[in-house]
């Protein structure tokens, strides 16, 4: 688990940055109030074409050194009890994972 917030609150956006990895089968999951909002791997985001701004709310941005999985929707999502951002690493050679969640009251 990377980030766990207790509610109530508003989810505004998040990102998970990954450095390294052999096959991009690291999954990013966002759960609000015990319900899954998204669970997608870095590879799946690329294969689905989520590599530029879109109304779906998930964008994968890549550089030579990092991959940045961003989550954000046109309107804030309210959570009442909890918000959890987590990753499951299913690949070798991941050097670093960093995450941030932007939230409000």
N, C-alpha and C positions, 0 to 999 in steps of 0.2 A: 504494500500500500504506500503510495507516494504522498497523498494528501487526504486527510479526513477532517471534515468540518461538521460541527454540530449546528443544527438549525434553531430557529428559522433564519433564512437568508435568501439572497439572490445570486444565482450563477450568471456571471457575465461572459467569461471566457476562460480558456486554459490552453496550455501547450505542454508537450512532452518532447524534449530533445534527446536524441540518441546518437552516440558516437560509437562507430565500429559495428561489427556484426557481419555474419556470413550470408544470411538469406532473408533478412528483414521480417522474420516470423515472430517479432516482438509485438504483442497485442496491447493496445491501450483501451482501458475500460473506464467509463464514467457511469456511476450509479447515483441516482437521486432518490432519496426516501426508499431505498431498498429495491428500486426498479432500474433496470439497465437502460441507459440512454444511448450508449454506443459501445461497441466492442469490436475493434477492427485492428488488423495488423498493419504495419508500415507497408508491407508488400501488397496487401489488399487495397489500401488507399491509392497506391500508385497504379495498380492494375485496373482499378475502377475509374481512373482519370481524375482523381481528386487532387490535382496538382496545380490548380489555380483557383482563385476566388469563385465561390459558387453559393447558391442559396441553401445547399444541403447542410452547411455548418461545419464541415470538416475539410481541411486543406493540408496537404503534405508539401512542405517546402524543403528543398534539398540543396546542399552545397557539397563541395568536395570532401569536407570533413564531418559534416553533421546532417542529420535529418530532423526536421521539426514538424511534429504532428500537432496541428492546432484545432481547437474546438471552440466554436462561437456561433451563436444564432442571432437573427435579427432582433429578437426581443429577449430580455432576461428570463431565465427559468427559476421559478420560486421553489425552494426546498423547505420543508417544515421540520424534519428530524435530522437528516444527514445528507452529506454529499461526499462521495468517495471517488478519487481518481487513482487508478492502479495500473500497473503493467505486469505482464507475464512474459518473461524472456524465454523463447524457445529456439535460441541460436547461440553459437559460440562467438567469442571475441568481441562482445559488447564491452566497451571500455568505460562508458559513463552514461547515466541517464539523469536528466534534470527535469523538474516539472514546476510549474506555477499555475495557480488558480486565481483568477480575478473574481472577487465576490463582494457583495455589499449586504447591508441590513435590510 
